[in-house]
Amino acid sequence: MITTEWTTTEPEFDIVDHGVDNHRYFQSAGVSYTRWTECFTGFGMSAGEALNHAFEVAYNRLGSPTFAGLTREYLDAVRLQPRVVEMLAETVMDDEIAATIDDESEMELHHWVTLFVLFDKKAGA
């Protein structure tokens, strides 16, 4: 029996900043026909808030049989990467969103960010 151990010095991930879109029309993201195992999309009033929400979604999946190989250590390592730290610091509300906010309307525009991750789904099985 041949086994391969998944090791890397840096966690493999990608971030797609989709920008601002109406929540009714945003088409989300997926991993079909890509190298990524899973993706988590978040939204907020800035890129940093949206990425933080994507991490919250990912952390909430820990322990689920579908995400058996996803670990807190992996997500924590991704969160410490310079590119991620920089984006999480972007907390100023997008001007496009700010221009649409008034007291009488429902929030329709959001900033959208997707976190793509690569992990061994069989590791926790």
KESE-670403 format. One record per residue (C-alpha): residue in three letters; residue number from 1; z, x, y. Coordinates in nm, 4 decimals. Layout:
N
{'ALA' NUM {Z X Y}}
...
//
This chain:
125
{'MET' 1 {0.0000 0.0000 0.0000}}
{'ILE' 2 {-0.1027 0.1396 0.3364}}
{'THR' 3 {0.1071 0.0511 0.6355}}
{'THR' 4 {0.0571 0.1394 0.9961}}
{'GLU' 5 {0.3382 0.1569 1.2435}}
{'TRP' 6 {0.2641 0.0268 1.5902}}
{'THR' 7 {0.3985 0.2848 1.8313}}
{'THR' 8 {0.3070 0.3665 2.1853}}
{'THR' 9 {0.4713 0.5455 2.4713}}
{'GLU' 10 {0.3639 0.2801 2.7182}}
{'PRO' 11 {0.3432 -0.0923 2.6376}}
{'GLU' 12 {-0.0089 -0.2265 2.6389}}
{'PHE' 13 {-0.0573 -0.5138 2.8797}}
{'ASP' 14 {-0.2813 -0.6420 3.1534}}
{'ILE' 15 {-0.2294 -0.8651 3.4536}}
{'VAL' 16 {-0.4920 -1.0943 3.5989}}
{'ASP' 17 {-0.4230 -1.2197 3.9494}}
{'HIS' 18 {-0.6219 -1.5427 3.9669}}
{'GLY' 19 {-0.5301 -1.6023 4.3300}}
{'VAL' 20 {-0.4699 -1.9428 4.4836}}
{'ASP' 21 {-0.6003 -2.2599 4.3242}}
{'ASN' 22 {-0.5212 -2.6287 4.3092}}
{'HIS' 23 {-0.2979 -2.7116 4.0138}}
{'ARG' 24 {-0.5387 -2.9858 3.9053}}
{'TYR' 25 {-0.8356 -2.7513 3.8774}}
{'PHE' 26 {-0.6927 -2.4217 3.7564}}
{'GLN' 27 {-0.8469 -2.3529 3.4137}}
{'SER' 28 {-0.5774 -2.1185 3.2814}}
{'ALA' 29 {-0.6462 -1.8200 3.0560}}
{'GLY' 30 {-0.6650 -1.7376 2.6871}}
{'VAL' 31 {-0.6995 -1.4552 2.4372}}
{'SER' 32 {-0.9893 -1.5688 2.2181}}
{'TYR' 33 {-1.2406 -1.2892 2.1580}}
{'THR' 34 {-1.0192 -1.0341 2.3369}}
{'ARG' 35 {-0.7985 -0.7524 2.2137}}
{'TRP' 36 {-0.4839 -0.9264 2.3420}}
{'THR' 37 {-0.2372 -1.0996 2.1121}}
{'GLU' 38 {-0.1079 -1.3525 2.3632}}
{'CYS' 39 {-0.1032 -1.4404 2.7304}}
{'PHE' 40 {0.1469 -1.6103 2.9570}}
{'THR' 41 {0.0402 -1.7743 3.2824}}
{'GLY' 42 {0.2757 -1.8350 3.5709}}
{'PHE' 43 {0.2465 -1.9930 3.9115}}
{'GLY' 44 {0.4308 -1.9686 4.2383}}
{'MET' 45 {0.3925 -1.9402 4.6118}}
{'SER' 46 {0.3065 -1.5683 4.5901}}
{'ALA' 47 {0.1688 -1.3234 4.3337}}
{'GLY' 48 {0.5170 -1.1875 4.2668}}
{'GLU' 49 {0.6659 -1.5317 4.2134}}
{'ALA' 50 {0.3786 -1.6250 3.9799}}
{'LEU' 51 {0.4195 -1.3068 3.7739}}
{'ASN' 52 {0.7937 -1.3609 3.7531}}
{'HIS' 53 {0.7246 -1.7124 3.6233}}
{'ALA' 54 {0.4828 -1.5698 3.3614}}
{'PHE' 55 {0.7628 -1.3378 3.2419}}
{'GLU' 56 {1.0031 -1.6351 3.2248}}
{'VAL' 57 {0.7531 -1.8174 3.0023}}
{'ALA' 58 {0.7221 -1.5078 2.7789}}
{'TYR' 59 {1.1002 -1.4578 2.7531}}
{'ASN' 60 {1.1384 -1.8255 2.6586}}
{'ARG' 61 {0.9044 -1.7691 2.3605}}
{'LEU' 62 {1.1311 -1.5006 2.2081}}
{'GLY' 63 {1.2571 -1.6100 1.8684}}
{'SER' 64 {0.9697 -1.8517 1.8074}}
{'PRO' 65 {0.7987 -1.7949 1.4689}}
{'THR' 66 {0.4598 -1.7932 1.6431}}
{'PHE' 67 {0.5700 -1.4987 1.8568}}
{'ALA' 68 {0.7625 -1.3129 1.5848}}
{'GLY' 69 {0.6474 -0.9653 1.6939}}
{'LEU' 70 {0.7232 -1.0206 2.0623}}
{'THR' 71 {1.0489 -0.8494 2.1560}}
{'ARG' 72 {1.2752 -0.8412 2.4584}}
{'GLU' 73 {1.2455 -0.4600 2.4571}}
{'TYR' 74 {0.8667 -0.4826 2.4835}}
{'LEU' 75 {0.8819 -0.7321 2.7716}}
{'ASP' 76 {1.1498 -0.5245 2.9470}}
{'ALA' 77 {0.9289 -0.2146 2.9137}}
{'VAL' 78 {0.6306 -0.4007 3.0618}}
{'ARG' 79 {0.8475 -0.5256 3.3481}}
{'LEU' 80 {0.9376 -0.1649 3.4390}}
{'GLN' 81 {0.5759 -0.0471 3.4695}}
{'PRO' 82 {0.4866 0.0555 3.8286}}
{'ARG' 83 {0.2009 -0.1945 3.8567}}
{'VAL' 84 {0.4323 -0.4782 3.7537}}
{'VAL' 85 {0.7174 -0.3684 3.9816}}
{'GLU' 86 {0.4731 -0.3532 4.2725}}
{'MET' 87 {0.3372 -0.7026 4.2092}}
{'LEU' 88 {0.6841 -0.8531 4.1580}}
{'ALA' 89 {0.7712 -0.7267 4.5065}}
{'GLU' 90 {0.4936 -0.9399 4.6576}}
{'THR' 91 {0.7107 -1.2342 4.7547}}
{'VAL' 92 {0.5547 -1.3409 5.0841}}
{'MET' 93 {0.4053 -1.6880 5.0584}}
{'ASP' 94 {0.0258 -1.6880 5.0550}}
{'ASP' 95 {-0.1187 -1.7978 5.3901}}
{'GLU' 96 {-0.3526 -2.0403 5.2148}}
{'ILE' 97 {-0.0558 -2.2139 5.0521}}
{'ALA' 98 {0.1558 -2.2099 5.3695}}
{'ALA' 99 {-0.1248 -2.3804 5.5637}}
{'THR' 100 {-0.1236 -2.6778 5.3257}}
{'ILE' 101 {0.2479 -2.7471 5.3244}}
{'ASP' 102 {0.3766 -3.0414 5.5198}}
{'ASP' 103 {0.6680 -3.2761 5.4709}}
{'GLU' 104 {0.4593 -3.5657 5.3418}}
{'SER' 105 {0.2342 -3.4043 5.0822}}
{'GLU' 106 {0.2990 -3.2804 4.7327}}
{'MET' 107 {0.2508 -2.9097 4.6736}}
{'GLU' 108 {-0.1015 -2.8821 4.5336}}
{'LEU' 109 {-0.1927 -2.5155 4.5749}}
{'HIS' 110 {-0.0273 -2.2399 4.3743}}
{'HIS' 111 {-0.0829 -1.8707 4.3217}}
{'TRP' 112 {-0.1670 -1.8066 3.9537}}
{'VAL' 113 {-0.1097 -1.4880 3.7508}}
{'THR' 114 {-0.1591 -1.4247 3.3782}}
{'LEU' 115 {0.0210 -1.1568 3.1780}}
{'PHE' 116 {-0.1744 -1.0406 2.8712}}
{'VAL' 117 {0.0269 -0.8653 2.5976}}
{'LEU' 118 {-0.0478 -0.6831 2.2747}}
{'PHE' 119 {0.2075 -0.6931 1.9927}}
{'ASP' 120 {0.2124 -0.7047 1.6139}}
{'LYS' 121 {0.2522 -1.0703 1.5167}}
{'LYS' 122 {0.3593 -0.9715 1.1647}}
{'ALA' 123 {0.6375 -0.7381 1.2791}}
{'GLY' 124 {0.9038 -1.0073 1.2921}}
{'ALA' 125 {0.7754 -1.2100 0.9972}}
//
